[in-house]
Amino acid sequence: MHFDPLATFIGSIAGDFMADKQVNQGQVVWAVALILAGLGVFYRLPQVMPKIEAIPQFAAASGIIRFCFYFMGLFLIGGGCKKLYQQYRK
């Protein structure tokens, strides 16, 4: 069996910090996934938007499409942050 002093130290700090609060790890994972998905929208949209604008049916509505994607990204990030805050607040 391998002993990792750093992991033991971090675990003891986290245990002391969250001793009185039960954290649902599934909710934390879901919150991080929401935040990463929102950041992915912001990262990927500038690369994908020219391809969407190349489609004739969507060319005229490119402004509203861009707004909707950024709005969706904000909601994903906001929802993930809210979920993390609710898990770790006292």
Gaussian input, Z-matrix of N, CA and C with variables (Angstrom, degrees):
# hf/3-21g

backbone

0 1
 N
 C     1     B1
 C     2     B2     1     A1
 N     3     B3     2     A2     1     D1
 C     4     B4     3     A3     2     D2
 C     5     B5     4     A4     3     D3
 N     6     B6     5     A5     4     D4
 C     7     B7     6     A6     5     D5
 C     8     B8     7     A7     6     D6
 N     9     B9     8     A8     7     D7
 C    10    B10     9     A9     8     D8
 C    11    B11    10    A10     9     D9
 N    12    B12    11    A11    10    D10
 C    13    B13    12    A12    11    D11
 C    14    B14    13    A13    12    D12
 N    15    B15    14    A14    13    D13
 C    16    B16    15    A15    14    D14
 C    17    B17    16    A16    15    D15
 N    18    B18    17    A17    16    D16
 C    19    B19    18    A18    17    D17
 C    20    B20    19    A19    18    D18
 N    21    B21    20    A20    19    D19
 C    22    B22    21    A21    20    D20
 C    23    B23    22    A22    21    D21
 N    24    B24    23    A23    22    D22
 C    25    B25    24    A24    23    D23
 C    26    B26    25    A25    24    D24
 N    27    B27    26    A26    25    D25
 C    28    B28    27    A27    26    D26
 C    29    B29    28    A28    27    D27
 N    30    B30    29    A29    28    D28
 C    31    B31    30    A30    29    D29
 C    32    B32    31    A31    30    D30
 N    33    B33    32    A32    31    D31
 C    34    B34    33    A33    32    D32
 C    35    B35    34    A34    33    D33
 N    36    B36    35    A35    34    D34
 C    37    B37    36    A36    35    D35
 C    38    B38    37    A37    36    D36
 N    39    B39    38    A38    37    D37
 C    40    B40    39    A39    38    D38
 C    41    B41    40    A40    39    D39
 N    42    B42    41    A41    40    D40
 C    43    B43    42    A42    41    D41
 C    44    B44    43    A43    42    D42
 N    45    B45    44    A44    43    D43
 C    46    B46    45    A45    44    D44
 C    47    B47    46    A46    45    D45
 N    48    B48    47    A47    46    D46
 C    49    B49    48    A48    47    D47
 C    50    B50    49    A49    48    D48
 N    51    B51    50    A50    49    D49
 C    52    B52    51    A51    50    D50
 C    53    B53    52    A52    51    D51
 N    54    B54    53    A53    52    D52
 C    55    B55    54    A54    53    D53
 C    56    B56    55    A55    54    D54
 N    57    B57    56    A56    55    D55
 C    58    B58    57    A57    56    D56
 C    59    B59    58    A58    57    D57
 N    60    B60    59    A59    58    D58
 C    61    B61    60    A60    59    D59
 C    62    B62    61    A61    60    D60
 N    63    B63    62    A62    61    D61
 C    64    B64    63    A63    62    D62
 C    65    B65    64    A64    63    D63
 N    66    B66    65    A65    64    D64
 C    67    B67    66    A66    65    D65
 C    68    B68    67    A67    66    D66
 N    69    B69    68    A68    67    D67
 C    70    B70    69    A69    68    D68
 C    71    B71    70    A70    69    D69
 N    72    B72    71    A71    70    D70
 C    73    B73    72    A72    71    D71
 C    74    B74    73    A73    72    D72
 N    75    B75    74    A74    73    D73
 C    76    B76    75    A75    74    D74
 C    77    B77    76    A76    75    D75
 N    78    B78    77    A77    76    D76
 C    79    B79    78    A78    77    D77
 C    80    B80    79    A79    78    D78
 N    81    B81    80    A80    79    D79
 C    82    B82    81    A81    80    D80
 C    83    B83    82    A82    81    D81
 N    84    B84    83    A83    82    D82
 C    85    B85    84    A84    83    D83
 C    86    B86    85    A85    84    D84
 N    87    B87    86    A86    85    D85
 C    88    B88    87    A87    86    D86
 C    89    B89    88    A88    87    D87
 N    90    B90    89    A89    88    D88
 C    91    B91    90    A90    89    D89
 C    92    B92    91    A91    90    D90
 N    93    B93    92    A92    91    D91
 C    94    B94    93    A93    92    D92
 C    95    B95    94    A94    93    D93
 N    96    B96    95    A95    94    D94
 C    97    B97    96    A96    95    D95
 C    98    B98    97    A97    96    D96
 N    99    B99    98    A98    97    D97
 C   100   B100    99    A99    98    D98
 C   101   B101   100   A100    99    D99
 N   102   B102   101   A101   100   D100
 C   103   B103   102   A102   101   D101
 C   104   B104   103   A103   102   D102
 N   105   B105   104   A104   103   D103
 C   106   B106   105   A105   104   D104
 C   107   B107   106   A106   105   D105
 N   108   B108   107   A107   106   D106
 C   109   B109   108   A108   107   D107
 C   110   B110   109   A109   108   D108
 N   111   B111   110   A110   109   D109
 C   112   B112   111   A111   110   D110
 C   113   B113   112   A112   111   D111
 N   114   B114   113   A113   112   D112
 C   115   B115   114   A114   113   D113
 C   116   B116   115   A115   114   D114
 N   117   B117   116   A116   115   D115
 C   118   B118   117   A117   116   D116
 C   119   B119   118   A118   117   D117
 N   120   B120   119   A119   118   D118
 C   121   B121   120   A120   119   D119
 C   122   B122   121   A121   120   D120
 N   123   B123   122   A122   121   D121
 C   124   B124   123   A123   122   D122
 C   125   B125   124   A124   123   D123
 N   126   B126   125   A125   124   D124
 C   127   B127   126   A126   125   D125
 C   128   B128   127   A127   126   D126
 N   129   B129   128   A128   127   D127
 C   130   B130   129   A129   128   D128
 C   131   B131   130   A130   129   D129
 N   132   B132   131   A131   130   D130
 C   133   B133   132   A132   131   D131
 C   134   B134   133   A133   132   D132
 N   135   B135   134   A134   133   D133
 C   136   B136   135   A135   134   D134
 C   137   B137   136   A136   135   D135
 N   138   B138   137   A137   136   D136
 C   139   B139   138   A138   137   D137
 C   140   B140   139   A139   138   D138
 N   141   B141   140   A140   139   D139
 C   142   B142   141   A141   140   D140
 C   143   B143   142   A142   141   D141
 N   144   B144   143   A143   142   D142
 C   145   B145   144   A144   143   D143
 C   146   B146   145   A145   144   D144
 N   147   B147   146   A146   145   D145
 C   148   B148   147   A147   146   D146
 C   149   B149   148   A148   147   D147
 N   150   B150   149   A149   148   D148
 C   151   B151   150   A150   149   D149
 C   152   B152   151   A151   150   D150
 N   153   B153   152   A152   151   D151
 C   154   B154   153   A153   152   D152
 C   155   B155   154   A154   153   D153
 N   156   B156   155   A155   154   D154
 C   157   B157   156   A156   155   D155
 C   158   B158   157   A157   156   D156
 N   159   B159   158   A158   157   D157
 C   160   B160   159   A159   158   D158
 C   161   B161   160   A160   159   D159
 N   162   B162   161   A161   160   D160
 C   163   B163   162   A162   161   D161
 C   164   B164   163   A163   162   D162
 N   165   B165   164   A164   163   D163
 C   166   B166   165   A165   164   D164
 C   167   B167   166   A166   165   D165
 N   168   B168   167   A167   166   D166
 C   169   B169   168   A168   167   D167
 C   170   B170   169   A169   168   D168
 N   171   B171   170   A170   169   D169
 C   172   B172   171   A171   170   D170
 C   173   B173   172   A172   171   D171
 N   174   B174   173   A173   172   D172
 C   175   B175   174   A174   173   D173
 C   176   B176   175   A175   174   D174
 N   177   B177   176   A176   175   D175
 C   178   B178   177   A177   176   D176
 C   179   B179   178   A178   177   D177
 N   180   B180   179   A179   178   D178
 C   181   B181   180   A180   179   D179
 C   182   B182   181   A181   180   D180
 N   183   B183   182   A182   181   D181
 C   184   B184   183   A183   182   D182
 C   185   B185   184   A184   183   D183
 N   186   B186   185   A185   184   D184
 C   187   B187   186   A186   185   D185
 C   188   B188   187   A187   186   D186
 N   189   B189   188   A188   187   D187
 C   190   B190   189   A189   188   D188
 C   191   B191   190   A190   189   D189
 N   192   B192   191   A191   190   D190
 C   193   B193   192   A192   191   D191
 C   194   B194   193   A193   192   D192
 N   195   B195   194   A194   193   D193
 C   196   B196   195   A195   194   D194
 C   197   B197   196   A196   195   D195
 N   198   B198   197   A197   196   D196
 C   199   B199   198   A198   197   D197
 C   200   B200   199   A199   198   D198
 N   201   B201   200   A200   199   D199
 C   202   B202   201   A201   200   D200
 C   203   B203   202   A202   201   D201
 N   204   B204   203   A203   202   D202
 C   205   B205   204   A204   203   D203
 C   206   B206   205   A205   204   D204
 N   207   B207   206   A206   205   D205
 C   208   B208   207   A207   206   D206
 C   209   B209   208   A208   207   D207
 N   210   B210   209   A209   208   D208
 C   211   B211   210   A210   209   D209
 C   212   B212   211   A211   210   D210
 N   213   B213   212   A212   211   D211
 C   214   B214   213   A213   212   D212
 C   215   B215   214   A214   213   D213
 N   216   B216   215   A215   214   D214
 C   217   B217   216   A216   215   D215
 C   218   B218   217   A217   216   D216
 N   219   B219   218   A218   217   D217
 C   220   B220   219   A219   218   D218
 C   221   B221   220   A220   219   D219
 N   222   B222   221   A221   220   D220
 C   223   B223   222   A222   221   D221
 C   224   B224   223   A223   222   D222
 N   225   B225   224   A224   223   D223
 C   226   B226   225   A225   224   D224
 C   227   B227   226   A226   225   D225
 N   228   B228   227   A227   226   D226
 C   229   B229   228   A228   227   D227
 C   230   B230   229   A229   228   D228
 N   231   B231   230   A230   229   D229
 C   232   B232   231   A231   230   D230
 C   233   B233   232   A232   231   D231
 N   234   B234   233   A233   232   D232
 C   235   B235   234   A234   233   D233
 C   236   B236   235   A235   234   D234
 N   237   B237   236   A236   235   D235
 C   238   B238   237   A237   236   D236
 C   239   B239   238   A238   237   D237
 N   240   B240   239   A239   238   D238
 C   241   B241   240   A240   239   D239
 C   242   B242   241   A241   240   D240
 N   243   B243   242   A242   241   D241
 C   244   B244   243   A243   242   D242
 C   245   B245   244   A244   243   D243
 N   246   B246   245   A245   244   D244
 C   247   B247   246   A246   245   D245
 C   248   B248   247   A247   246   D246
 N   249   B249   248   A248   247   D247
 C   250   B250   249   A249   248   D248
 C   251   B251   250   A250   249   D249
 N   252   B252   251   A251   250   D250
 C   253   B253   252   A252   251   D251
 C   254   B254   253   A253   252   D252
 N   255   B255   254   A254   253   D253
 C   256   B256   255   A255   254   D254
 C   257   B257   256   A256   255   D255
 N   258   B258   257   A257   256   D256
 C   259   B259   258   A258   257   D257
 C   260   B260   259   A259   258   D258
 N   261   B261   260   A260   259   D259
 C   262   B262   261   A261   260   D260
 C   263   B263   262   A262   261   D261
 N   264   B264   263   A263   262   D262
 C   265   B265   264   A264   263   D263
 C   266   B266   265   A265   264   D264
 N   267   B267   266   A266   265   D265
 C   268   B268   267   A267   266   D266
 C   269   B269   268   A268   267   D267

   B1=1.4376
   B2=1.5227
   B3=1.3356
   B4=1.4583
   B5=1.5288
   B6=1.3137
   B7=1.4611
   B8=1.5245
   B9=1.3109
   B10=1.4596
   B11=1.5286
   B12=1.3335
   B13=1.4667
   B14=1.5307
   B15=1.3412
   B16=1.4578
   B17=1.5276
   B18=1.3243
   B19=1.4696
   B20=1.5257
   B21=1.3196
   B22=1.4615
   B23=1.5260
   B24=1.3328
   B25=1.4680
   B26=1.5272
   B27=1.3199
   B28=1.4666
   B29=1.5253
   B30=1.3025
   B31=1.4597
   B32=1.5096
   B33=1.3264
   B34=1.4652
   B35=1.5194
   B36=1.3291
   B37=1.4711
   B38=1.5209
   B39=1.3174
   B40=1.4693
   B41=1.5228
   B42=1.3046
   B43=1.4562
   B44=1.5144
   B45=1.3384
   B46=1.4566
   B47=1.5198
   B48=1.3364
   B49=1.4576
   B50=1.5201
   B51=1.3172
   B52=1.4572
   B53=1.5282
   B54=1.3279
   B55=1.4598
   B56=1.5206
   B57=1.3321
   B58=1.4572
   B59=1.5293
   B60=1.3070
   B61=1.4631
   B62=1.5323
   B63=1.3193
   B64=1.4613
   B65=1.5313
   B66=1.3159
   B67=1.4613
   B68=1.5205
   B69=1.3145
   B70=1.4558
   B71=1.5246
   B72=1.3257
   B73=1.4590
   B74=1.5317
   B75=1.3189
   B76=1.4648
   B77=1.5195
   B78=1.3440
   B79=1.4592
   B80=1.5263
   B81=1.3202
   B82=1.4611
   B83=1.5288
   B84=1.3155
   B85=1.4675
   B86=1.5199
   B87=1.3323
   B88=1.4677
   B89=1.5273
   B90=1.3231
   B91=1.4642
   B92=1.5249
   B93=1.3134
   B94=1.4652
   B95=1.5272
   B96=1.3302
   B97=1.4666
   B98=1.5281
   B99=1.3233
   B100=1.4629
   B101=1.5203
   B102=1.3231
   B103=1.4664
   B104=1.5197
   B105=1.3220
   B106=1.4639
   B107=1.5264
   B108=1.3287
   B109=1.4624
   B110=1.5269
   B111=1.3330
   B112=1.4603
   B113=1.5157
   B114=1.3293
   B115=1.4620
   B116=1.5291
   B117=1.3243
   B118=1.4620
   B119=1.5160
   B120=1.3327
   B121=1.4668
   B122=1.5229
   B123=1.3391
   B124=1.4659
   B125=1.5266
   B126=1.3091
   B127=1.4635
   B128=1.5256
   B129=1.3076
   B130=1.4620
   B131=1.5273
   B132=1.3262
   B133=1.4662
   B134=1.5281
   B135=1.3333
   B136=1.4719
   B137=1.5341
   B138=1.3212
   B139=1.4612
   B140=1.5262
   B141=1.3206
   B142=1.4606
   B143=1.5295
   B144=1.3251
   B145=1.4616
   B146=1.5274
   B147=1.3265
   B148=1.4723
   B149=1.5394
   B150=1.3286
   B151=1.4648
   B152=1.5257
   B153=1.3262
   B154=1.4645
   B155=1.5251
   B156=1.3282
   B157=1.4613
   B158=1.5198
   B159=1.3359
   B160=1.4643
   B161=1.5301
   B162=1.3103
   B163=1.4626
   B164=1.5315
   B165=1.3121
   B166=1.4795
   B167=1.5358
   B168=1.3018
   B169=1.4613
   B170=1.5297
   B171=1.3208
   B172=1.4597
   B173=1.5207
   B174=1.3251
   B175=1.4639
   B176=1.5276
   B177=1.3178
   B178=1.4648
   B179=1.5263
   B180=1.3134
   B181=1.4682
   B182=1.5250
   B183=1.3218
   B184=1.4636
   B185=1.5264
   B186=1.3169
   B187=1.4664
   B188=1.5157
   B189=1.3239
   B190=1.4651
   B191=1.5291
   B192=1.3216
   B193=1.4706
   B194=1.5268
   B195=1.3217
   B196=1.4696
   B197=1.5366
   B198=1.3446
   B199=1.4546
   B200=1.5286
   B201=1.3187
   B202=1.4654
   B203=1.5219
   B204=1.3242
   B205=1.4654
   B206=1.5304
   B207=1.3346
   B208=1.4622
   B209=1.5284
   B210=1.3241
   B211=1.4566
   B212=1.5354
   B213=1.3242
   B214=1.4567
   B215=1.5392
   B216=1.3309
   B217=1.4591
   B218=1.5129
   B219=1.3407
   B220=1.4625
   B221=1.5197
   B222=1.3439
   B223=1.4568
   B224=1.5249
   B225=1.3134
   B226=1.4633
   B227=1.5253
   B228=1.3253
   B229=1.4642
   B230=1.5264
   B231=1.3245
   B232=1.4622
   B233=1.5165
   B234=1.3274
   B235=1.4659
   B236=1.5105
   B237=1.3275
   B238=1.4591
   B239=1.5175
   B240=1.3390
   B241=1.4672
   B242=1.5193
   B243=1.3251
   B244=1.4625
   B245=1.5302
   B246=1.3167
   B247=1.4616
   B248=1.5313
   B249=1.3275
   B250=1.4634
   B251=1.5234
   B252=1.3328
   B253=1.4619
   B254=1.5213
   B255=1.3153
   B256=1.4548
   B257=1.5329
   B258=1.3125
   B259=1.4639
   B260=1.5198
   B261=1.3323
   B262=1.4588
   B263=1.5310
   B264=1.3151
   B265=1.4608
   B266=1.5299
   B267=1.2953
   B268=1.4716
   B269=1.4935
   A1=108.46
   A2=116.54
   A3=123.28
   A4=110.08
   A5=117.17
   A6=122.44
   A7=108.73
   A8=117.12
   A9=122.07
   A10=108.61
   A11=117.61
   A12=119.69
   A13=113.20
   A14=117.76
   A15=120.18
   A16=111.03
   A17=116.43
   A18=119.95
   A19=110.82
   A20=116.92
   A21=120.64
   A22=110.45
   A23=116.19
   A24=120.66
   A25=110.98
   A26=117.33
   A27=121.36
   A28=110.01
   A29=117.32
   A30=120.63
   A31=112.45
   A32=116.87
   A33=118.90
   A34=111.00
   A35=117.32
   A36=120.03
   A37=110.10
   A38=116.81
   A39=120.56
   A40=110.25
   A41=117.39
   A42=120.53
   A43=111.95
   A44=117.07
   A45=120.26
   A46=111.28
   A47=116.20
   A48=121.13
   A49=111.78
   A50=117.60
   A51=121.79
   A52=112.34
   A53=117.59
   A54=120.46
   A55=112.47
   A56=117.62
   A57=120.53
   A58=112.92
   A59=119.31
   A60=122.42
   A61=109.87
   A62=116.21
   A63=121.24
   A64=108.50
   A65=117.38
   A66=122.26
   A67=108.48
   A68=115.35
   A69=121.33
   A70=108.16
   A71=116.54
   A72=121.11
   A73=112.41
   A74=117.09
   A75=120.05
   A76=111.66
   A77=116.59
   A78=120.81
   A79=111.39
   A80=116.68
   A81=120.52
   A82=109.76
   A83=117.27
   A84=120.97
   A85=109.90
   A86=116.60
   A87=120.60
   A88=110.12
   A89=117.98
   A90=121.94
   A91=110.79
   A92=116.71
   A93=120.43
   A94=109.90
   A95=117.43
   A96=120.66
   A97=110.56
   A98=118.22
   A99=121.19
   A100=111.26
   A101=116.17
   A102=120.12
   A103=110.73
   A104=117.13
   A105=120.24
   A106=111.73
   A107=117.49
   A108=120.28
   A109=110.33
   A110=116.81
   A111=119.85
   A112=112.34
   A113=116.45
   A114=119.82
   A115=111.08
   A116=116.32
   A117=120.59
   A118=111.96
   A119=117.12
   A120=120.40
   A121=109.64
   A122=116.77
   A123=119.93
   A124=111.83
   A125=116.85
   A126=120.67
   A127=111.78
   A128=116.39
   A129=121.28
   A130=113.62
   A131=117.91
   A132=120.77
   A133=113.76
   A134=120.35
   A135=117.98
   A136=113.54
   A137=116.98
   A138=120.02
   A139=112.03
   A140=117.20
   A141=121.86
   A142=112.02
   A143=116.79
   A144=119.84
   A145=113.42
   A146=121.06
   A147=118.81
   A148=113.41
   A149=116.57
   A150=119.45
   A151=110.68
   A152=116.88
   A153=120.39
   A154=109.85
   A155=117.26
   A156=121.12
   A157=112.34
   A158=117.12
   A159=120.35
   A160=112.04
   A161=118.19
   A162=121.96
   A163=107.13
   A164=118.40
   A165=120.56
   A166=114.13
   A167=118.19
   A168=120.25
   A169=112.25
   A170=117.74
   A171=121.58
   A172=113.39
   A173=118.50
   A174=121.62
   A175=111.82
   A176=117.15
   A177=120.51
   A178=111.90
   A179=117.43
   A180=121.20
   A181=112.18
   A182=117.85
   A183=119.59
   A184=112.01
   A185=118.52
   A186=120.70
   A187=112.37
   A188=116.53
   A189=120.02
   A190=110.91
   A191=116.61
   A192=120.24
   A193=109.79
   A194=116.81
   A195=121.38
   A196=109.87
   A197=116.47
   A198=120.87
   A199=110.89
   A200=117.11
   A201=120.68
   A202=112.08
   A203=117.39
   A204=119.78
   A205=111.38
   A206=117.29
   A207=119.28
   A208=111.04
   A209=117.12
   A210=121.81
   A211=109.94
   A212=116.35
   A213=121.28
   A214=110.33
   A215=117.32
   A216=120.78
   A217=112.02
   A218=116.99
   A219=120.26
   A220=111.68
   A221=116.60
   A222=119.47
   A223=111.94
   A224=117.38
   A225=119.94
   A226=110.82
   A227=116.91
   A228=120.52
   A229=110.36
   A230=116.47
   A231=120.13
   A232=112.48
   A233=117.07
   A234=120.29
   A235=112.57
   A236=116.85
   A237=120.21
   A238=112.25
   A239=116.37
   A240=119.98
   A241=110.85
   A242=116.63
   A243=120.22
   A244=110.33
   A245=115.83
   A246=120.16
   A247=110.92
   A248=117.76
   A249=120.53
   A250=111.01
   A251=116.48
   A252=120.00
   A253=110.72
   A254=117.39
   A255=120.41
   A256=111.63
   A257=117.33
   A258=120.28
   A259=112.12
   A260=117.31
   A261=119.84
   A262=114.35
   A263=118.78
   A264=118.67
   A265=109.72
   A266=115.89
   A267=119.88
   A268=111.27
   D1=134.37
   D2=-177.22
   D3=-95.25
   D4=132.53
   D5=178.66
   D6=-101.76
   D7=123.24
   D8=179.77
   D9=-112.56
   D10=103.04
   D11=-175.73
   D12=-64.93
   D13=-34.08
   D14=179.69
   D15=-65.58
   D16=-44.83
   D17=178.59
   D18=-64.20
   D19=-37.27
   D20=178.20
   D21=-65.57
   D22=-42.10
   D23=179.32
   D24=-64.59
   D25=-47.46
   D26=179.78
   D27=-63.85
   D28=-40.89
   D29=177.81
   D30=-62.75
   D31=-38.16
   D32=179.26
   D33=-69.68
   D34=-37.44
   D35=177.37
   D36=-65.93
   D37=-47.50
   D38=179.73
   D39=-63.16
   D40=-37.84
   D41=178.85
   D42=-65.60
   D43=-40.13
   D44=177.71
   D45=-67.76
   D46=-39.07
   D47=-178.38
   D48=-67.78
   D49=-39.50
   D50=-174.84
   D51=-109.74
   D52=26.06
   D53=-175.94
   D54=-63.55
   D55=-34.53
   D56=-176.23
   D57=-95.17
   D58=-1.01
   D59=-175.57
   D60=-124.63
   D61=126.81
   D62=177.09
   D63=-87.36
   D64=122.83
   D65=-178.04
   D66=-107.20
   D67=127.97
   D68=176.70
   D69=-84.43
   D70=108.34
   D71=-175.80
   D72=-62.75
   D73=-32.16
   D74=177.45
   D75=-63.12
   D76=-39.87
   D77=177.62
   D78=-67.05
   D79=-36.60
   D80=178.83
   D81=-66.96
   D82=-43.27
   D83=178.40
   D84=-62.33
   D85=-42.72
   D86=179.80
   D87=-63.88
   D88=-40.26
   D89=179.46
   D90=-63.32
   D91=-44.10
   D92=178.91
   D93=-64.84
   D94=-38.21
   D95=177.96
   D96=-63.86
   D97=-40.22
   D98=177.45
   D99=-62.90
   D100=-44.68
   D101=179.87
   D102=-63.26
   D103=-43.83
   D104=179.59
   D105=-65.84
   D106=-36.30
   D107=177.24
   D108=-65.34
   D109=-41.70
   D110=177.57
   D111=-63.76
   D112=-43.06
   D113=176.92
   D114=-64.70
   D115=-34.34
   D116=176.66
   D117=-63.46
   D118=-36.94
   D119=176.81
   D120=-62.42
   D121=-45.79
   D122=-179.66
   D123=-65.88
   D124=-34.98
   D125=-179.63
   D126=-73.38
   D127=-39.72
   D128=-170.09
   D129=-88.70
   D130=-27.20
   D131=-173.41
   D132=-58.78
   D133=-43.65
   D134=178.42
   D135=-61.40
   D136=-25.51
   D137=179.24
   D138=-82.16
   D139=-29.74
   D140=-174.18
   D141=-93.42
   D142=-27.31
   D143=-174.63
   D144=-58.29
   D145=-40.35
   D146=176.49
   D147=-60.38
   D148=-33.64
   D149=177.49
   D150=-69.25
   D151=-37.20
   D152=177.89
   D153=-68.19
   D154=-40.87
   D155=179.66
   D156=-67.14
   D157=-22.21
   D158=178.73
   D159=-73.18
   D160=-17.55
   D161=177.65
   D162=-79.37
   D163=121.16
   D164=-173.63
   D165=-58.07
   D166=-36.02
   D167=-178.55
   D168=-67.62
   D169=-26.44
   D170=-176.58
   D171=-101.97
   D172=-7.59
   D173=-174.97
   D174=-61.32
   D175=-40.91
   D176=-177.81
   D177=-71.36
   D178=-25.61
   D179=-176.31
   D180=-104.75
   D181=23.58
   D182=-174.72
   D183=-64.87
   D184=-32.11
   D185=179.04
   D186=-65.01
   D187=-46.17
   D188=-179.62
   D189=-69.81
   D190=-34.13
   D191=177.65
   D192=-65.07
   D193=-44.60
   D194=178.67
   D195=-61.43
   D196=-45.40
   D197=178.87
   D198=-59.21
   D199=-45.52
   D200=-178.20
   D201=-63.18
   D202=-41.50
   D203=178.74
   D204=-65.47
   D205=-43.76
   D206=178.25
   D207=-65.71
   D208=-37.46
   D209=177.20
   D210=-62.47
   D211=-43.01
   D212=177.81
   D213=-62.94
   D214=-41.81
   D215=177.48
   D216=-61.59
   D217=-41.53
   D218=177.09
   D219=-62.87
   D220=-41.31
   D221=179.11
   D222=-65.98
   D223=-37.84
   D224=177.24
   D225=-63.76
   D226=-47.62
   D227=179.55
   D228=-64.28
   D229=-44.64
   D230=179.64
   D231=-62.37
   D232=-41.96
   D233=178.36
   D234=-65.04
   D235=-39.98
   D236=177.59
   D237=-66.34
   D238=-41.42
   D239=178.20
   D240=-65.36
   D241=-40.76
   D242=178.79
   D243=-62.23
   D244=-42.60
   D245=-179.68
   D246=-65.23
   D247=-41.76
   D248=176.53
   D249=-63.83
   D250=-42.90
   D251=179.53
   D252=-60.72
   D253=-42.84
   D254=-179.43
   D255=-66.49
   D256=-30.81
   D257=179.50
   D258=-74.43
   D259=-35.36
   D260=-171.12
   D261=-107.78
   D262=-1.34
   D263=177.81
   D264=-73.57
   D265=158.57
   D266=-177.79
   D267=-93.79

